[in-house]
Amino acid sequence: MKKSLKVLLASSLMIVSLQSYAEAPSFTYVGAEYVASGDINLSDGSLSIDVDTDGFAVNASAELGIFLIQLSQLELESDDILGGASIEDSITTLGLGLTFELPNTQLYGLVRARYDDIQLRGGTFFEDDEVDGGIVGAEVGARINLTDRFEINANLGKPSTDEGTSFGVGAQFFVTEHFGVTFDYRTIEAEQDDITVDFDTTSIGVRYTF
């Protein structure tokens, strides 16, 4: 009798625990972020340059069955460098991929196209440099609902098909059923023509999930 009671109690606790978890995260949402810190380090041998930026981003995502489409726009501006000059970078990305749903979890993989419009301003000097043809990379990741109000996520990828690595972690806290506050950290490392670029961003934002 005691053994049966223990089994019944354990089963009840397991059911309550499972019910406290939310469904798998939704990829259908719109959001906005403030990029509080965007640190860029350029190094070539013994020469190293650090550039601090901040800015904002808007993004949207839609989940169509197992298919996933994402669109984002990121605007960054640096502090004064080189005696009053500044760098502005407008980054547009489009991602297409697939999702795989598990209990409380979404796994995904996508191909992401990125287009940069970089502007260097300083007094009367102005230069606009567009990245010809854009950059195509890939990313895989996971989103996990720990509870019905708290999600964690992580991703790993390549910023371009030729080189570099990227890694990101984040979290989302739902204030209401649909409205949440997000936090994300992302780092990108790439190398081209003996120049190494490290790009780290930390952002906080809001998101409405459908």
Biotite code that builds the C-alpha atoms (Angstrom):
import biotite.structure as struc

atoms = struc.array([
    struc.Atom([0.000, 0.000, 0.000], chain_id="A", res_id=1, res_name="MET", atom_name="CA", element="C"),
    struc.Atom([2.776, 2.409, 0.898], chain_id="A", res_id=2, res_name="LYS", atom_name="CA", element="C"),
    struc.Atom([4.616, 1.516, -2.286], chain_id="A", res_id=3, res_name="LYS", atom_name="CA", element="C"),
    struc.Atom([1.506, 2.156, -4.394], chain_id="A", res_id=4, res_name="SER", atom_name="CA", element="C"),
    struc.Atom([0.987, 5.477, -2.625], chain_id="A", res_id=5, res_name="LEU", atom_name="CA", element="C"),
    struc.Atom([4.575, 6.519, -3.365], chain_id="A", res_id=6, res_name="LYS", atom_name="CA", element="C"),
    struc.Atom([4.196, 5.581, -7.037], chain_id="A", res_id=7, res_name="VAL", atom_name="CA", element="C"),
    struc.Atom([0.925, 7.532, -7.253], chain_id="A", res_id=8, res_name="LEU", atom_name="CA", element="C"),
    struc.Atom([2.514, 10.555, -5.554], chain_id="A", res_id=9, res_name="LEU", atom_name="CA", element="C"),
    struc.Atom([5.578, 10.459, -7.842], chain_id="A", res_id=10, res_name="ALA", atom_name="CA", element="C"),
    struc.Atom([3.350, 10.188, -10.909], chain_id="A", res_id=11, res_name="SER", atom_name="CA", element="C"),
    struc.Atom([1.241, 13.135, -9.764], chain_id="A", res_id=12, res_name="SER", atom_name="CA", element="C"),
    struc.Atom([4.316, 15.284, -9.167], chain_id="A", res_id=13, res_name="LEU", atom_name="CA", element="C"),
    struc.Atom([5.647, 14.388, -12.630], chain_id="A", res_id=14, res_name="MET", atom_name="CA", element="C"),
    struc.Atom([2.348, 15.343, -14.269], chain_id="A", res_id=15, res_name="ILE", atom_name="CA", element="C"),
    struc.Atom([2.244, 18.671, -12.411], chain_id="A", res_id=16, res_name="VAL", atom_name="CA", element="C"),
    struc.Atom([5.871, 19.328, -13.367], chain_id="A", res_id=17, res_name="SER", atom_name="CA", element="C"),
    struc.Atom([5.213, 18.619, -17.038], chain_id="A", res_id=18, res_name="LEU", atom_name="CA", element="C"),
    struc.Atom([2.108, 20.802, -17.022], chain_id="A", res_id=19, res_name="GLN", atom_name="CA", element="C"),
    struc.Atom([4.133, 23.712, -15.627], chain_id="A", res_id=20, res_name="SER", atom_name="CA", element="C"),
    struc.Atom([6.189, 23.760, -18.810], chain_id="A", res_id=21, res_name="TYR", atom_name="CA", element="C"),
    struc.Atom([5.036, 25.639, -21.887], chain_id="A", res_id=22, res_name="ALA", atom_name="CA", element="C"),
    struc.Atom([4.674, 24.338, -25.397], chain_id="A", res_id=23, res_name="GLU", atom_name="CA", element="C"),
    struc.Atom([7.614, 24.541, -27.788], chain_id="A", res_id=24, res_name="ALA", atom_name="CA", element="C"),
    struc.Atom([8.700, 28.157, -28.531], chain_id="A", res_id=25, res_name="PRO", atom_name="CA", element="C"),
    struc.Atom([6.982, 29.888, -31.440], chain_id="A", res_id=26, res_name="SER", atom_name="CA", element="C"),
    struc.Atom([8.976, 31.300, -34.358], chain_id="A", res_id=27, res_name="PHE", atom_name="CA", element="C"),
    struc.Atom([6.150, 33.630, -35.396], chain_id="A", res_id=28, res_name="THR", atom_name="CA", element="C"),
    struc.Atom([6.878, 37.023, -33.851], chain_id="A", res_id=29, res_name="TYR", atom_name="CA", element="C"),
    struc.Atom([7.884, 40.660, -34.345], chain_id="A", res_id=30, res_name="VAL", atom_name="CA", element="C"),
    struc.Atom([10.402, 42.448, -32.147], chain_id="A", res_id=31, res_name="GLY", atom_name="CA", element="C"),
    struc.Atom([12.702, 45.398, -31.570], chain_id="A", res_id=32, res_name="ALA", atom_name="CA", element="C"),
    struc.Atom([16.077, 45.525, -29.822], chain_id="A", res_id=33, res_name="GLU", atom_name="CA", element="C"),
    struc.Atom([18.447, 48.114, -28.425], chain_id="A", res_id=34, res_name="TYR", atom_name="CA", element="C"),
    struc.Atom([22.051, 47.103, -29.068], chain_id="A", res_id=35, res_name="VAL", atom_name="CA", element="C"),
    struc.Atom([23.667, 48.509, -25.949], chain_id="A", res_id=36, res_name="ALA", atom_name="CA", element="C"),
    struc.Atom([27.135, 47.298, -26.907], chain_id="A", res_id=37, res_name="SER", atom_name="CA", element="C"),
    struc.Atom([28.630, 46.395, -30.257], chain_id="A", res_id=38, res_name="GLY", atom_name="CA", element="C"),
    struc.Atom([32.388, 45.914, -29.893], chain_id="A", res_id=39, res_name="ASP", atom_name="CA", element="C"),
    struc.Atom([34.468, 45.519, -33.052], chain_id="A", res_id=40, res_name="ILE", atom_name="CA", element="C"),
    struc.Atom([38.138, 44.558, -32.942], chain_id="A", res_id=41, res_name="ASN", atom_name="CA", element="C"),
    struc.Atom([40.267, 44.659, -36.108], chain_id="A", res_id=42, res_name="LEU", atom_name="CA", element="C"),
    struc.Atom([43.748, 43.168, -35.872], chain_id="A", res_id=43, res_name="SER", atom_name="CA", element="C"),
    struc.Atom([46.551, 42.659, -38.371], chain_id="A", res_id=44, res_name="ASP", atom_name="CA", element="C"),
    struc.Atom([49.609, 41.199, -36.700], chain_id="A", res_id=45, res_name="GLY", atom_name="CA", element="C"),
    struc.Atom([50.724, 43.612, -33.971], chain_id="A", res_id=46, res_name="SER", atom_name="CA", element="C"),
    struc.Atom([48.278, 46.321, -35.107], chain_id="A", res_id=47, res_name="LEU", atom_name="CA", element="C"),
    struc.Atom([44.880, 46.328, -33.372], chain_id="A", res_id=48, res_name="SER", atom_name="CA", element="C"),
    struc.Atom([41.943, 48.760, -33.527], chain_id="A", res_id=49, res_name="ILE", atom_name="CA", element="C"),
    struc.Atom([38.879, 48.721, -31.251], chain_id="A", res_id=50, res_name="ASP", atom_name="CA", element="C"),
    struc.Atom([35.624, 50.355, -32.278], chain_id="A", res_id=51, res_name="VAL", atom_name="CA", element="C"),
    struc.Atom([32.628, 50.727, -29.927], chain_id="A", res_id=52, res_name="ASP", atom_name="CA", element="C"),
    struc.Atom([29.169, 50.925, -31.479], chain_id="A", res_id=53, res_name="THR", atom_name="CA", element="C"),
    struc.Atom([25.545, 50.916, -30.402], chain_id="A", res_id=54, res_name="ASP", atom_name="CA", element="C"),
    struc.Atom([22.240, 51.024, -32.221], chain_id="A", res_id=55, res_name="GLY", atom_name="CA", element="C"),
    struc.Atom([18.908, 49.327, -32.691], chain_id="A", res_id=56, res_name="PHE", atom_name="CA", element="C"),
    struc.Atom([17.347, 46.464, -34.608], chain_id="A", res_id=57, res_name="ALA", atom_name="CA", element="C"),
    struc.Atom([13.907, 45.387, -35.770], chain_id="A", res_id=58, res_name="VAL", atom_name="CA", element="C"),
    struc.Atom([13.122, 41.812, -36.707], chain_id="A", res_id=59, res_name="ASN", atom_name="CA", element="C"),
    struc.Atom([10.287, 39.561, -37.783], chain_id="A", res_id=60, res_name="ALA", atom_name="CA", element="C"),
    struc.Atom([9.933, 35.810, -38.070], chain_id="A", res_id=61, res_name="SER", atom_name="CA", element="C"),
    struc.Atom([7.287, 33.456, -39.462], chain_id="A", res_id=62, res_name="ALA", atom_name="CA", element="C"),
    struc.Atom([6.902, 29.705, -38.958], chain_id="A", res_id=63, res_name="GLU", atom_name="CA", element="C"),
    struc.Atom([5.055, 27.958, -41.813], chain_id="A", res_id=64, res_name="LEU", atom_name="CA", element="C"),
    struc.Atom([4.794, 24.317, -40.820], chain_id="A", res_id=65, res_name="GLY", atom_name="CA", element="C"),
    struc.Atom([8.373, 23.078, -40.670], chain_id="A", res_id=66, res_name="ILE", atom_name="CA", element="C"),
    struc.Atom([9.599, 26.038, -42.719], chain_id="A", res_id=67, res_name="PHE", atom_name="CA", element="C"),
    struc.Atom([11.049, 29.206, -41.218], chain_id="A", res_id=68, res_name="LEU", atom_name="CA", element="C"),
    struc.Atom([11.613, 32.695, -42.632], chain_id="A", res_id=69, res_name="ILE", atom_name="CA", element="C"),
    struc.Atom([13.302, 35.560, -40.769], chain_id="A", res_id=70, res_name="GLN", atom_name="CA", element="C"),
    struc.Atom([14.004, 39.185, -41.683], chain_id="A", res_id=71, res_name="LEU", atom_name="CA", element="C"),
    struc.Atom([15.966, 41.749, -39.653], chain_id="A", res_id=72, res_name="SER", atom_name="CA", element="C"),
    struc.Atom([17.391, 45.250, -39.962], chain_id="A", res_id=73, res_name="GLN", atom_name="CA", element="C"),
    struc.Atom([20.280, 46.359, -37.723], chain_id="A", res_id=74, res_name="LEU", atom_name="CA", element="C"),
    struc.Atom([21.545, 49.952, -37.550], chain_id="A", res_id=75, res_name="GLU", atom_name="CA", element="C"),
    struc.Atom([24.871, 50.578, -35.774], chain_id="A", res_id=76, res_name="LEU", atom_name="CA", element="C"),
    struc.Atom([26.898, 53.773, -35.235], chain_id="A", res_id=77, res_name="GLU", atom_name="CA", element="C"),
    struc.Atom([30.340, 54.016, -33.668], chain_id="A", res_id=78, res_name="SER", atom_name="CA", element="C"),
    struc.Atom([31.717, 56.469, -31.149], chain_id="A", res_id=79, res_name="ASP", atom_name="CA", element="C"),
    struc.Atom([34.081, 59.103, -32.544], chain_id="A", res_id=80, res_name="ASP", atom_name="CA", element="C"),
    struc.Atom([37.268, 57.573, -33.965], chain_id="A", res_id=81, res_name="ILE", atom_name="CA", element="C"),
    struc.Atom([40.257, 58.930, -35.816], chain_id="A", res_id=82, res_name="LEU", atom_name="CA", element="C"),
    struc.Atom([39.781, 62.498, -34.592], chain_id="A", res_id=83, res_name="GLY", atom_name="CA", element="C"),
    struc.Atom([36.033, 62.878, -34.983], chain_id="A", res_id=84, res_name="GLY", atom_name="CA", element="C"),
    struc.Atom([35.143, 60.348, -37.678], chain_id="A", res_id=85, res_name="ALA", atom_name="CA", element="C"),
    struc.Atom([32.439, 57.734, -37.156], chain_id="A", res_id=86, res_name="SER", atom_name="CA", element="C"),
    struc.Atom([31.335, 54.499, -38.781], chain_id="A", res_id=87, res_name="ILE", atom_name="CA", element="C"),
    struc.Atom([27.716, 53.648, -39.558], chain_id="A", res_id=88, res_name="GLU", atom_name="CA", element="C"),
    struc.Atom([26.734, 50.118, -40.576], chain_id="A", res_id=89, res_name="ASP", atom_name="CA", element="C"),
    struc.Atom([23.274, 49.220, -41.873], chain_id="A", res_id=90, res_name="SER", atom_name="CA", element="C"),
    struc.Atom([22.860, 45.435, -41.902], chain_id="A", res_id=91, res_name="ILE", atom_name="CA", element="C"),
    struc.Atom([19.933, 43.691, -43.592], chain_id="A", res_id=92, res_name="THR", atom_name="CA", element="C"),
    struc.Atom([19.552, 39.916, -43.180], chain_id="A", res_id=93, res_name="THR", atom_name="CA", element="C"),
    struc.Atom([17.164, 37.324, -44.592], chain_id="A", res_id=94, res_name="LEU", atom_name="CA", element="C"),
    struc.Atom([17.090, 33.785, -43.229], chain_id="A", res_id=95, res_name="GLY", atom_name="CA", element="C"),
    struc.Atom([15.371, 30.692, -44.664], chain_id="A", res_id=96, res_name="LEU", atom_name="CA", element="C"),
    struc.Atom([15.362, 27.362, -42.878], chain_id="A", res_id=97, res_name="GLY", atom_name="CA", element="C"),
    struc.Atom([13.644, 24.405, -41.235], chain_id="A", res_id=98, res_name="LEU", atom_name="CA", element="C"),
    struc.Atom([12.458, 23.703, -37.699], chain_id="A", res_id=99, res_name="THR", atom_name="CA", element="C"),
    struc.Atom([12.109, 20.463, -35.753], chain_id="A", res_id=100, res_name="PHE", atom_name="CA", element="C"),
    struc.Atom([9.814, 20.438, -32.729], chain_id="A", res_id=101, res_name="GLU", atom_name="CA", element="C"),
    struc.Atom([10.418, 18.465, -29.530], chain_id="A", res_id=102, res_name="LEU", atom_name="CA", element="C"),
    struc.Atom([8.630, 18.745, -26.166], chain_id="A", res_id=103, res_name="PRO", atom_name="CA", element="C"),
    struc.Atom([9.168, 22.343, -24.972], chain_id="A", res_id=104, res_name="ASN", atom_name="CA", element="C"),
    struc.Atom([11.956, 22.703, -27.582], chain_id="A", res_id=105, res_name="THR", atom_name="CA", element="C"),
    struc.Atom([12.497, 23.935, -31.115], chain_id="A", res_id=106, res_name="GLN", atom_name="CA", element="C"),
    struc.Atom([15.603, 22.914, -33.065], chain_id="A", res_id=107, res_name="LEU", atom_name="CA", element="C"),
    struc.Atom([16.321, 24.829, -36.255], chain_id="A", res_id=108, res_name="TYR", atom_name="CA", element="C"),
    struc.Atom([18.760, 25.281, -39.098], chain_id="A", res_id=109, res_name="GLY", atom_name="CA", element="C"),
    struc.Atom([18.811, 28.101, -41.612], chain_id="A", res_id=110, res_name="LEU", atom_name="CA", element="C"),
    struc.Atom([20.755, 29.782, -44.385], chain_id="A", res_id=111, res_name="VAL", atom_name="CA", element="C"),
    struc.Atom([21.171, 33.518, -43.794], chain_id="A", res_id=112, res_name="ARG", atom_name="CA", element="C"),
    struc.Atom([21.947, 36.166, -46.422], chain_id="A", res_id=113, res_name="ALA", atom_name="CA", element="C"),
    struc.Atom([23.458, 39.423, -45.123], chain_id="A", res_id=114, res_name="ARG", atom_name="CA", element="C"),
    struc.Atom([23.898, 42.771, -46.841], chain_id="A", res_id=115, res_name="TYR", atom_name="CA", element="C"),
    struc.Atom([26.076, 45.532, -45.319], chain_id="A", res_id=116, res_name="ASP", atom_name="CA", element="C"),
    struc.Atom([26.029, 49.234, -46.186], chain_id="A", res_id=117, res_name="ASP", atom_name="CA", element="C"),
    struc.Atom([29.013, 50.754, -44.345], chain_id="A", res_id=118, res_name="ILE", atom_name="CA", element="C"),
    struc.Atom([29.494, 54.529, -44.188], chain_id="A", res_id=119, res_name="GLN", atom_name="CA", element="C"),
    struc.Atom([32.525, 56.405, -42.877], chain_id="A", res_id=120, res_name="LEU", atom_name="CA", element="C"),
    struc.Atom([31.864, 60.022, -41.899], chain_id="A", res_id=121, res_name="ARG", atom_name="CA", element="C"),
    struc.Atom([34.305, 62.668, -40.686], chain_id="A", res_id=122, res_name="GLY", atom_name="CA", element="C"),
    struc.Atom([33.755, 66.406, -41.142], chain_id="A", res_id=123, res_name="GLY", atom_name="CA", element="C"),
    struc.Atom([33.369, 66.959, -44.862], chain_id="A", res_id=124, res_name="THR", atom_name="CA", element="C"),
    struc.Atom([34.611, 63.432, -45.599], chain_id="A", res_id=125, res_name="PHE", atom_name="CA", element="C"),
    struc.Atom([32.071, 60.763, -46.508], chain_id="A", res_id=126, res_name="PHE", atom_name="CA", element="C"),
    struc.Atom([32.495, 57.286, -47.954], chain_id="A", res_id=127, res_name="GLU", atom_name="CA", element="C"),
    struc.Atom([29.759, 54.737, -48.643], chain_id="A", res_id=128, res_name="ASP", atom_name="CA", element="C"),
    struc.Atom([30.948, 51.150, -49.070], chain_id="A", res_id=129, res_name="ASP", atom_name="CA", element="C"),
    struc.Atom([28.457, 48.465, -50.039], chain_id="A", res_id=130, res_name="GLU", atom_name="CA", element="C"),
    struc.Atom([29.417, 44.798, -49.747], chain_id="A", res_id=131, res_name="VAL", atom_name="CA", element="C"),
    struc.Atom([29.129, 43.537, -53.310], chain_id="A", res_id=132, res_name="ASP", atom_name="CA", element="C"),
    struc.Atom([26.756, 40.585, -53.592], chain_id="A", res_id=133, res_name="GLY", atom_name="CA", element="C"),
    struc.Atom([26.209, 40.362, -49.857], chain_id="A", res_id=134, res_name="GLY", atom_name="CA", element="C"),
    struc.Atom([27.350, 37.530, -47.579], chain_id="A", res_id=135, res_name="ILE", atom_name="CA", element="C"),
    struc.Atom([25.738, 34.102, -47.202], chain_id="A", res_id=136, res_name="VAL", atom_name="CA", element="C"),
    struc.Atom([26.171, 32.050, -44.028], chain_id="A", res_id=137, res_name="GLY", atom_name="CA", element="C"),
    struc.Atom([24.454, 29.306, -42.024], chain_id="A", res_id=138, res_name="ALA", atom_name="CA", element="C"),
    struc.Atom([23.234, 28.779, -38.462], chain_id="A", res_id=139, res_name="GLU", atom_name="CA", element="C"),
    struc.Atom([21.854, 25.995, -36.273], chain_id="A", res_id=140, res_name="VAL", atom_name="CA", element="C"),
    struc.Atom([20.321, 26.461, -32.855], chain_id="A", res_id=141, res_name="GLY", atom_name="CA", element="C"),
    struc.Atom([17.872, 25.473, -30.150], chain_id="A", res_id=142, res_name="ALA", atom_name="CA", element="C"),
    struc.Atom([15.167, 27.293, -28.189], chain_id="A", res_id=143, res_name="ARG", atom_name="CA", element="C"),
    struc.Atom([13.885, 25.755, -24.947], chain_id="A", res_id=144, res_name="ILE", atom_name="CA", element="C"),
    struc.Atom([10.927, 26.797, -22.804], chain_id="A", res_id=145, res_name="ASN", atom_name="CA", element="C"),
    struc.Atom([11.990, 26.056, -19.239], chain_id="A", res_id=146, res_name="LEU", atom_name="CA", element="C"),
    struc.Atom([8.604, 27.301, -17.971], chain_id="A", res_id=147, res_name="THR", atom_name="CA", element="C"),
    struc.Atom([5.582, 28.947, -19.538], chain_id="A", res_id=148, res_name="ASP", atom_name="CA", element="C"),
    struc.Atom([7.257, 32.342, -18.964], chain_id="A", res_id=149, res_name="ARG", atom_name="CA", element="C"),
    struc.Atom([10.988, 31.732, -19.415], chain_id="A", res_id=150, res_name="PHE", atom_name="CA", element="C"),
    struc.Atom([12.907, 30.636, -22.525], chain_id="A", res_id=151, res_name="GLU", atom_name="CA", element="C"),
    struc.Atom([16.614, 30.093, -23.131], chain_id="A", res_id=152, res_name="ILE", atom_name="CA", element="C"),
    struc.Atom([18.288, 29.715, -26.527], chain_id="A", res_id=153, res_name="ASN", atom_name="CA", element="C"),
    struc.Atom([21.667, 29.168, -28.165], chain_id="A", res_id=154, res_name="ALA", atom_name="CA", element="C"),
    struc.Atom([23.020, 29.091, -31.717], chain_id="A", res_id=155, res_name="ASN", atom_name="CA", element="C"),
    struc.Atom([26.201, 28.230, -33.607], chain_id="A", res_id=156, res_name="LEU", atom_name="CA", element="C"),
    struc.Atom([27.062, 29.106, -37.176], chain_id="A", res_id=157, res_name="GLY", atom_name="CA", element="C"),
    struc.Atom([29.301, 30.506, -39.877], chain_id="A", res_id=158, res_name="LYS", atom_name="CA", element="C"),
    struc.Atom([28.871, 34.177, -40.825], chain_id="A", res_id=159, res_name="PRO", atom_name="CA", element="C"),
    struc.Atom([29.937, 33.255, -44.373], chain_id="A", res_id=160, res_name="SER", atom_name="CA", element="C"),
    struc.Atom([30.303, 29.985, -46.245], chain_id="A", res_id=161, res_name="THR", atom_name="CA", element="C"),
    struc.Atom([34.045, 30.604, -46.677], chain_id="A", res_id=162, res_name="ASP", atom_name="CA", element="C"),
    struc.Atom([35.228, 31.438, -43.168], chain_id="A", res_id=163, res_name="GLU", atom_name="CA", element="C"),
    struc.Atom([34.488, 32.526, -39.632], chain_id="A", res_id=164, res_name="GLY", atom_name="CA", element="C"),
    struc.Atom([32.407, 31.283, -36.730], chain_id="A", res_id=165, res_name="THR", atom_name="CA", element="C"),
    struc.Atom([29.514, 32.736, -34.779], chain_id="A", res_id=166, res_name="SER", atom_name="CA", element="C"),
    struc.Atom([27.976, 31.882, -31.418], chain_id="A", res_id=167, res_name="PHE", atom_name="CA", element="C"),
    struc.Atom([25.057, 33.303, -29.511], chain_id="A", res_id=168, res_name="GLY", atom_name="CA", element="C"),
    struc.Atom([23.058, 32.793, -26.308], chain_id="A", res_id=169, res_name="VAL", atom_name="CA", element="C"),
    struc.Atom([19.896, 34.485, -25.159], chain_id="A", res_id=170, res_name="GLY", atom_name="CA", element="C"),
    struc.Atom([16.803, 34.418, -23.004], chain_id="A", res_id=171, res_name="ALA", atom_name="CA", element="C"),
    struc.Atom([13.209, 35.629, -23.105], chain_id="A", res_id=172, res_name="GLN", atom_name="CA", element="C"),
    struc.Atom([10.892, 36.394, -20.204], chain_id="A", res_id=173, res_name="PHE", atom_name="CA", element="C"),
    struc.Atom([7.175, 36.607, -20.975], chain_id="A", res_id=174, res_name="PHE", atom_name="CA", element="C"),
    struc.Atom([5.423, 39.436, -19.143], chain_id="A", res_id=175, res_name="VAL", atom_name="CA", element="C"),
    struc.Atom([2.109, 38.308, -20.648], chain_id="A", res_id=176, res_name="THR", atom_name="CA", element="C"),
    struc.Atom([1.101, 35.349, -22.789], chain_id="A", res_id=177, res_name="GLU", atom_name="CA", element="C"),
    struc.Atom([2.317, 37.089, -25.965], chain_id="A", res_id=178, res_name="HIS", atom_name="CA", element="C"),
    struc.Atom([4.572, 39.967, -24.878], chain_id="A", res_id=179, res_name="PHE", atom_name="CA", element="C"),
    struc.Atom([8.138, 39.274, -23.726], chain_id="A", res_id=180, res_name="GLY", atom_name="CA", element="C"),
    struc.Atom([11.458, 40.906, -22.870], chain_id="A", res_id=181, res_name="VAL", atom_name="CA", element="C"),
    struc.Atom([14.563, 39.497, -24.576], chain_id="A", res_id=182, res_name="THR", atom_name="CA", element="C"),
    struc.Atom([18.286, 39.471, -23.851], chain_id="A", res_id=183, res_name="PHE", atom_name="CA", element="C"),
    struc.Atom([20.904, 38.331, -26.368], chain_id="A", res_id=184, res_name="ASP", atom_name="CA", element="C"),
    struc.Atom([24.672, 38.047, -26.631], chain_id="A", res_id=185, res_name="TYR", atom_name="CA", element="C"),
    struc.Atom([26.327, 37.198, -29.949], chain_id="A", res_id=186, res_name="ARG", atom_name="CA", element="C"),
    struc.Atom([29.938, 36.958, -31.084], chain_id="A", res_id=187, res_name="THR", atom_name="CA", element="C"),
    struc.Atom([31.332, 36.667, -34.609], chain_id="A", res_id=188, res_name="ILE", atom_name="CA", element="C"),
    struc.Atom([34.937, 35.987, -35.624], chain_id="A", res_id=189, res_name="GLU", atom_name="CA", element="C"),
    struc.Atom([36.167, 36.140, -39.218], chain_id="A", res_id=190, res_name="ALA", atom_name="CA", element="C"),
    struc.Atom([39.448, 36.536, -41.072], chain_id="A", res_id=191, res_name="GLU", atom_name="CA", element="C"),
    struc.Atom([40.158, 37.968, -44.502], chain_id="A", res_id=192, res_name="GLN", atom_name="CA", element="C"),
    struc.Atom([43.466, 38.990, -46.120], chain_id="A", res_id=193, res_name="ASP", atom_name="CA", element="C"),
    struc.Atom([45.342, 38.435, -42.801], chain_id="A", res_id=194, res_name="ASP", atom_name="CA", element="C"),
    struc.Atom([42.921, 40.779, -40.994], chain_id="A", res_id=195, res_name="ILE", atom_name="CA", element="C"),
    struc.Atom([40.990, 39.264, -38.086], chain_id="A", res_id=196, res_name="THR", atom_name="CA", element="C"),
    struc.Atom([37.623, 40.730, -37.138], chain_id="A", res_id=197, res_name="VAL", atom_name="CA", element="C"),
    struc.Atom([35.926, 40.059, -33.793], chain_id="A", res_id=198, res_name="ASP", atom_name="CA", element="C"),
    struc.Atom([32.413, 41.444, -33.428], chain_id="A", res_id=199, res_name="PHE", atom_name="CA", element="C"),
    struc.Atom([30.474, 41.115, -30.143], chain_id="A", res_id=200, res_name="ASP", atom_name="CA", element="C"),
    struc.Atom([26.972, 42.473, -29.531], chain_id="A", res_id=201, res_name="THR", atom_name="CA", element="C"),
    struc.Atom([24.841, 42.626, -26.396], chain_id="A", res_id=202, res_name="THR", atom_name="CA", element="C"),
    struc.Atom([21.204, 43.632, -26.762], chain_id="A", res_id=203, res_name="SER", atom_name="CA", element="C"),
    struc.Atom([17.946, 43.900, -24.861], chain_id="A", res_id=204, res_name="ILE", atom_name="CA", element="C"),
    struc.Atom([14.576, 44.091, -26.523], chain_id="A", res_id=205, res_name="GLY", atom_name="CA", element="C"),
    struc.Atom([10.847, 43.434, -26.619], chain_id="A", res_id=206, res_name="VAL", atom_name="CA", element="C"),
    struc.Atom([9.003, 40.819, -28.640], chain_id="A", res_id=207, res_name="ARG", atom_name="CA", element="C"),
    struc.Atom([5.381, 40.047, -29.468], chain_id="A", res_id=208, res_name="TYR", atom_name="CA", element="C"),
    struc.Atom([4.781, 36.381, -30.210], chain_id="A", res_id=209, res_name="THR", atom_name="CA", element="C"),
    struc.Atom([1.727, 35.245, -32.135], chain_id="A", res_id=210, res_name="PHE", atom_name="CA", element="C"),
])
